[in-house]
C-alpha cells in the first residue's frame, strides 16, 4: 500500500511524500490500468472493423476478386491499427514492470 498526499514535493528524480493523507491501494490501481488498456484495445479493434465494413459498403466486398480499391483501403488500415495497438499494449506492459 502506498500513501500519497495532495502536494508531493520533488527533490531530484525521486518523489518525496512528506505528509501522507490518503491511502492508495496499488493493486487496485494496477487492475484498473489493465482493464482500461484491455478495453481500449478491444474498442480500437471494433472501431477498425466498423470502418472496414463501411469501406465494403462504399467500395465493394473484400471477398470480391475485382475489389482492388476496397482491399487497398482496408489492408493498410488494418495493418496500421494492428501495429498501433501492439505499440500501445507493449507500452502498458512496460509501465507495469518498470
C-alpha positions as CSV (number, residue, x, y, z in Angstrom):
1,X,0.0,0.0,0.0
2,X,1.3,3.4,-0.9
3,X,0.4,6.6,1.0
4,X,0.1,9.8,-1.0
5,X,-0.5,13.4,-0.4
6,X,-2.2,16.1,-2.4
7,X,1.0,18.0,-2.8
8,X,4.1,15.8,-3.4
9,X,7.4,17.7,-3.5
10,X,10.2,16.7,-5.8
11,X,13.9,16.5,-4.9
12,X,16.0,15.4,-7.9
13,X,14.4,12.5,-9.7
14,X,12.7,10.9,-6.6
15,X,9.3,11.8,-5.4
16,X,9.1,12.7,-1.7
17,X,5.8,12.3,0.0
18,X,6.0,14.3,3.2
19,X,2.6,14.1,5.0
20,X,0.6,11.0,4.0
21,X,-3.0,11.8,3.9
22,X,-4.7,9.3,1.6
23,X,-4.0,5.6,1.4
24,X,-3.9,4.3,-2.2
25,X,-4.3,0.6,-3.0
26,X,-1.6,-0.1,-5.6
27,X,-3.2,-3.5,-6.6
28,X,-6.4,-1.7,-7.4
29,X,-4.7,0.9,-9.5
30,X,-2.8,-1.8,-11.5
31,X,-6.1,-3.7,-12.0
32,X,-7.8,-0.5,-13.2
33,X,-4.9,0.2,-15.6
34,X,-5.1,-3.3,-17.0
35,X,-8.8,-3.2,-17.5
36,X,-8.6,0.2,-19.2
37,X,-5.8,-0.9,-21.5
38,X,-7.7,-4.1,-22.5
39,X,-11.0,-2.2,-23.1
40,X,-9.1,0.4,-25.2
41,X,-7.6,-2.3,-27.4
42,X,-10.9,-4.0,-27.8
43,X,-12.7,-0.7,-28.6
44,X,-10.0,0.1,-31.2
45,X,-10.5,-3.3,-32.9
46,X,-14.2,-2.8,-33.0
47,X,-13.9,0.7,-34.4
48,X,-11.5,-0.6,-37.1
49,X,-13.9,-3.4,-38.0
50,X,-16.7,-0.8,-38.4
51,X,-14.6,1.3,-40.7
52,X,-13.7,-1.8,-42.8
53,X,-17.4,-2.6,-43.0
54,X,-18.0,1.0,-44.2
55,X,-15.3,0.5,-46.8
56,X,-17.0,-2.7,-48.0
57,X,-20.3,-0.8,-48.3
58,X,-18.8,2.1,-50.3
59,X,-16.2,0.3,-52.4
60,X,-17.3,-3.3,-52.7
61,X,-16.9,-6.5,-50.7
62,X,-13.4,-7.6,-49.8
63,X,-14.2,-11.2,-50.9
64,X,-14.9,-10.0,-54.5
65,X,-11.9,-10.6,-56.7
66,X,-12.4,-7.3,-58.6
67,X,-12.4,-5.1,-55.5
68,X,-8.8,-3.8,-55.6
69,X,-9.9,-0.4,-54.2
70,X,-11.5,-1.8,-51.1
71,X,-8.6,-4.2,-50.4
72,X,-6.2,-1.3,-51.0
73,X,-8.0,0.7,-48.4
74,X,-8.8,-2.0,-45.8
75,X,-5.5,-3.8,-45.6
76,X,-3.2,-0.8,-44.8
77,X,-5.8,0.4,-42.3
78,X,-5.9,-3.0,-40.5
79,X,-2.1,-3.2,-40.6
80,X,-1.5,0.2,-39.2
81,X,-4.1,-0.2,-36.5
82,X,-2.6,-3.6,-35.5
83,X,0.8,-2.0,-35.2
84,X,-0.6,0.9,-33.2
85,X,-2.4,-1.5,-30.8
86,X,0.7,-3.6,-30.3
87,X,2.8,-0.5,-29.5
88,X,0.1,0.7,-27.1
89,X,-0.1,-2.7,-25.3
90,X,3.7,-3.0,-25.1
91,X,3.9,0.4,-23.6
92,X,1.3,-0.6,-21.0
93,X,3.1,-3.8,-20.2
94,X,6.4,-1.8,-19.8
95,X,4.7,0.5,-17.4
96,X,3.7,-2.4,-15.2
97,X,7.2,-3.8,-14.9
98,X,9.3,-0.6,-15.0
